[in-house]
Amino acid sequence: MRFRARILGAVLLAGAAATTMSAQSGHAPRTPWGDPDLQGNYTNLSEAGTPMERPKEFEGRSLNDVSPAERAHIKKESAERLIGRFLGPTEAPDNWWQPAYGTFAERGAQLWLVVDPADGKIPPLTPDARARQDARAEARRKSTRGPADSWTDRSLYDRCITRGYPASGMPSIYGNAYQIVQAPGYVAIVYEMIHETRVIPLDARPHVSRGTQLDMGDARGRWEGDTLVVETTNFRERSVYQNATPERLTVTERFTRIGPKQVRWAVTIDDPTTWTKPWTFAMPLTQDDTEPLQLYECHEGNYGLKNILSAARAEERK
């Protein structure tokens, strides 16, 4: 942990000192040491509420078949439903959210996130994955434990431990800020929610041994032209994405600048023991350096977990 903290400190210092060079024609801006410059504070709030898979009403259509006007209208309606679900109609009068959330959500680039396969659907589970799924359901059915007998019965997210990866990069109702900083040989990505950080070496070193598992996985990066490609393996069973097989899952990300203030984040999920073929989801990250990451004092103020457990005890006393 001390070594990791020292590396992160070096990356942050180098990133803070770096000034982006003028963009060359047809190329992303460069750092002083010549790498494509992706540094900055980003958000994917515009895609909060966007479904992973293509909705039925868009069957037979691609993302490019939806006009900007139609997309903006649908995103506005989605934002209204999302806010209303949390506050209720009596607490969410028309357009109260418009200045802060709604306007941003209307700029959302996508109506669903899966871009491969072309049908916008996650491939079917393998027989092995279905068997694991059935076994977990049967274990829950036979268990005598309640959903809040102890803090250990709650999710890692409830307990402020992790959202895992790539879940930590997925949009939510809040906490959708990310910071990318760079130094020679390293990229670091800081996640606002649950204050997690990935330090990604770019020096072609091998992954750690299979005996080491991490909640965010073990990441290795490289540049393919102006695109940052990050391959992550060595996931931990308790936090692995969508109950994949930790030792077989590989997550490959591509960060590509698509505009002065936007980076496309594309994520390929590959686990032949869980899905019948690899699949990819993607979304834009919008740079906004006027909104730095906020402190996420999760453990320090986790009244939600305390209240869940105290409510369960009150229910038992009844």
N, C-alpha and C positions, 0 to 999 in steps of 0.2 A: 504494500500500500504506500509506503514512503517513497519507493522508486517511482511508482505511478504518479504520485503527487508532484515529484520533482519534474517529471517529464511534462505533465500538464502545465506546471508553472512556466517552464521554458517555452512551451508552445504559446501560452497566453502573452508572455512578454514579447516574443518575436512577432506575434500577430498584432499586438498593440503598436509596435514600432514600425511595422510595415506600412508603406504607402503604395497604393495601387498605381502602377504605371499606366500611361495612356493606352487605351485599347488599340491594337493594330487592326488594320482592315481585315474583317473576316475572322478575327480571333478574339477570344475572351481576354479581358485585362490580365496583366501579369503581376506577380509579386516581384520584389526586388531580386530574388534568386531565380526567377524565370518560370515558376509554375503558374498555371492558370489560377487566377485569384477569385475564390468563392467567398471570401470573408464577409461577415456582417451578421446582423440580427434578422432572422426570418420568422415568418408565421405561415401556417396553413389554415388559418381560421376560415378562409373562404370556402373550404371544403368540409367544414363541420356539418354533419347531417347528410353528406353525400353518401349514398349506399355503396357498398363494395361491389355488388353485382348489378348488371343492367336490369332495371325494372321491366315488368312485363309489357307496359304500355309503349316501350321503345323497341320491342322485338322486331328484328329485321332492319334496324337503323344503327348506324355507327355514331360515334361522338361528333364526327364532322358533318353528319346529316342534320344536326340541330342548329338552327339559326341563333345568333347572339341574342336577338330579342326574345325568342322562345325560351332560351336558357335562362335569361335574366328573370323572366316572369316565373318560371318554375322554381328558381333558387329563392326568389322573394317569398313565394308560398311556403317553401321548405323552412325558411328562417322563421316565419310566423308560427308554423306548427311546432318547431323545435323549442322556441321560447315559451309558447303557450303550454307545452307539455310540462315544463318545469314550474311555471308560475300560475297557470290556469287563466281562463279568459277574463275573470273579474280583476285580476292583477296585471293583465297585459293589454291595456287599451291600445287601440289602433295606432301603429307607427311609433310607439314610445321607444322601441328598440332601434328605429331607423338610423339615427345619427351614429350610433356606435357599432352595432352588430349587423343590422340589416343591409346597409349600403355595401359593406365589405362582402357579405355573403352573396349579394347579387352579382358580384364580380367573379364568383366561382367559375372555374374554367370547365368543370366536368359535371355530368349528371350521374355518372357511376365511375368507379375507380379501376376495375379490371380492364386492362387493355389487350391482354393476351391470355387465353384464346379470344378470337375475334367476336365470339358471341357474348363476351362480357360476363361469362360465368366461370366460377371456380370449378376445375375439373372434378369428376367424381372421386370419392374416397376409394382406396384399394380395399380388397377383402380383409387384409390385415388391420387396416385402420378401423374398419367397421367393427371387427371383433374387439379391438381395444376399446372402442366407444361403448359397445354393449357391455363389456366387462366393467367399465367404470359406472355405467348406469345401474348395473346389478349390485355393485358394491355399495352405491348410495342407497339403493332400495333396502338392502339388508342392514345398513348401519343403524345403530340406535342413537347416534349423536344427532343433535339438532344443528341448525345452521349457525347458531351463535352460542353454543355451549362454552366456547372458549375463543380467545382471539385467534387461536390456530385454526379455527373453523372458517375464518373469513379469508377473503382473497388476499393475495400479495399486494394488490392495489389498495384495498381497504386498510391494510396494515402499513402503508407508506413504505413498502420495501422496493417494489419495482412494478413496471408494466411489462417487462420483458422487451424483446426486440424481434420484429420491427414495431410492435405495438406502441412503444414509447414515442415513435415518430408519427403516429396516426392522429388525425384531428379529433378534438373533443370539444365540449361546450366551453372549456376554458383551459388555460395553461398550454396554449399552442405556440409557444415561442421557442426558438432554437438559435443558437449562436455557433457559427463556424469560424474557427481561428486556425491559422496555418503557421508553420515554421519549416525550415529546411528539413525534409525527411518525415514530416508528421502533419496530420490534420487532426484537429480535435473538434468534436461536436458536443455542445452542452445542451441538455434538454431541461426546459423550465419545470415541467411536471416531475415530481419526485427527484429533482436535482441530480440527474444521472449524467455522466460524461463518458464518451467513448474517445480514447486516444488511439489513433489509427496510424501505424507505421507504414511508410511508403518504400522501404528499402529491400523488398522482396524476401524478407526473412520468412521462414516457415511458420505455420501455425504452431501453437503450443501443443503438447502431447494430448492424446485423446483422454487421458486420465484427468485433465483439468477442464471443468465445466464452469461457465459463467452465465449469470442471468442475462447479460447483454451480448453474450457470445464473444468470440475471439476474432477481431477484425484485422484484415490486411488490405491495404489499398495500393492502387497504381493509377497512372494516368494513361488514358487512351485518347490521344489528341488533347482536346480541351475538356474531356469528360473524366471525372473522378469515378473510378470503379472500385467498389469495396466488397470484398468477399468475407462473409462471417460464418464461422462454424463453432463447434464446441459449446453448444447450448446446454442449459441445465434443465433437468426434467420438470422441476417445479414451475418454471416460467417459460417453457418452450412455446413457440407460437402455435396456436390452434391445436394443441396436443399432438404435434408432430413427434417423430422419433428423434430425440436430441442428438444422437451420434450420427444420424443420417441427414439431418437438415442442413442445407446450405442456402444462405440468403445473399444474393448478389444485388448490390445497389449501383445505380448510375446517377450521378449528379451532373447535370449539363446546364450551363447558362443559356437561357433562351431569350434574354432581354436584359437591359441595364439593371433591372430590379427583380428579375425572376430567374429561378433555377428549377428545372424539371427534376423531380425525384422519382425514379422508376425502380421498382423492387421486384426481383424474380425469386419466387419461392420454389425450391427444388428438394423434394424428399420422396423418393420412389416407393417408400414403404407406407406413405400416407396418401399421396395423390397419384392418379394414374398418369399424369404428366406435369411438367413444370408450368407455372402460371405467373403472370406479372400484373401488378397494379402500379399506377402512377398518379402523380398530382403535382401542381406547381407549388413552390415555396416562394413567397413574396418578401423581398427585403424591405425592412423598415427600421432604420437605425434610430428613429425617434422614439421607439418603444423597446428599451433594453429589457432583458430578462428580469423578472421579479423574483424576490426571495420566495421559496416554496417551503414554508415552515410546516411540513406535514406532520412529522412526529411530534413537534413541539405544540401543535394545536389540533391534534387529531381527536376532536370532540365527537366526530361522527362515529368512530369505532367505540368510544366510551359509551355513547348513547345507544348504539346498537346492542351492546352487551347489557347495559343497565335495563333497557326495555325488555330484553329476553328474561332477565331475572324477575322483573315486575310481572311479566306474563306467567312465569312459573309460580309466583306467590299467589296468583289468582286461583 
